[in-house]
């Protein structure tokens, strides 16, 4: 089993920044792709950004140029640096990883951006 623990969410004014972290622990053989998703009230969960073990990244169009995903393979940790935050970025942010043949999810962390 793999556990993902997120941290770094909170309340910030529009234009501000937050950095999310997500650490994977447990019976880990190898963590492959890691990513961040978000779910706003009344909306479906959507992809924010993903990163492969080798460092290749992919971003949802609305966050390109504002968010940066990175990872530390030695610590099995993924980060999401969020700059120039907008009220529409308000959501619960979930960490995700592929390890072995399974996909794991964190419990989510709330990000609220006030206007």
Residue pairs with C-beta under 8 A, 6 or more apart in sequence:
1 26
1 27
2 24
2 25
2 26
2 27
2 28
2 31
2 97
2 99
2 102
2 104
3 24
3 25
3 26
3 104
4 22
4 23
4 24
4 95
4 96
4 97
4 104
4 105
4 106
4 107
5 22
5 23
5 25
5 106
5 107
6 20
6 21
6 22
6 93
6 94
6 95
6 106
6 107
6 108
6 109
7 20
7 21
7 22
7 109
8 18
8 19
8 20
8 21
8 109
9 18
9 20
9 93
9 109
9 110
9 111
10 18
10 110
10 111
10 112
11 112
11 113
11 114
12 18
12 85
12 111
12 112
12 113
12 114
13 113
13 114
14 85
14 86
14 87
14 113
14 114
14 115
15 84
15 85
16 85
16 113
17 81
17 82
17 83
17 84
17 85
18 82
18 85
18 111
19 79
19 80
19 81
19 82
20 36
20 79
20 80
20 82
20 93
20 95
20 109
20 111
21 77
21 78
21 79
22 34
22 36
22 77
22 78
22 79
22 95
22 97
22 106
23 75
23 76
23 77
24 31
24 34
24 76
24 77
24 97
24 99
24 104
25 76
28 76
28 99
29 99
29 100
30 53
30 99
30 100
31 53
31 73
31 76
31 97
31 98
31 99
32 52
32 53
32 97
32 98
32 99
33 50
33 51
33 52
33 53
33 97
33 98
34 50
34 51
34 71
34 78
34 95
34 96
34 97
34 98
35 47
35 48
35 49
35 50
35 51
35 69
35 78
35 95
35 96
35 97
36 48
36 49
36 50
36 69
36 78
36 80
36 93
36 94
36 95
36 96
37 45
37 46
37 47
37 48
37 93
37 94
37 96
38 45
38 46
38 48
38 89
38 91
38 92
38 93
38 94
38 111
39 45
39 46
39 91
39 92
39 94
39 108
40 88
40 90
40 91
40 92
43 91
45 94
46 60
47 58
47 60
48 59
48 60
48 63
48 67
48 69
48 80
48 93
49 57
49 58
49 59
49 60
49 63
49 67
49 69
49 80
50 57
50 58
50 69
51 57
51 58
51 69
51 70
51 71
51 78
53 71
53 73
55 71
57 69
59 67
59 69
62 88
63 82
63 89
66 82
66 83
66 84
66 85
67 80
67 81
67 82
67 83
68 80
68 81
68 83
69 78
69 79
69 80
69 81
70 78
70 79
70 81
71 77
71 78
71 79
72 79
78 95
78 97
80 93
82 89
82 111
85 111
85 113
86 113
87 113
87 114
87 115
88 113
89 111
89 113
90 111
90 112
90 113
91 111
92 108
92 109
92 110
92 111
93 108
93 109
93 110
93 111
94 105
94 106
94 107
94 108
95 105
95 106
96 103
96 104
96 105
96 106
97 103
97 104
98 104
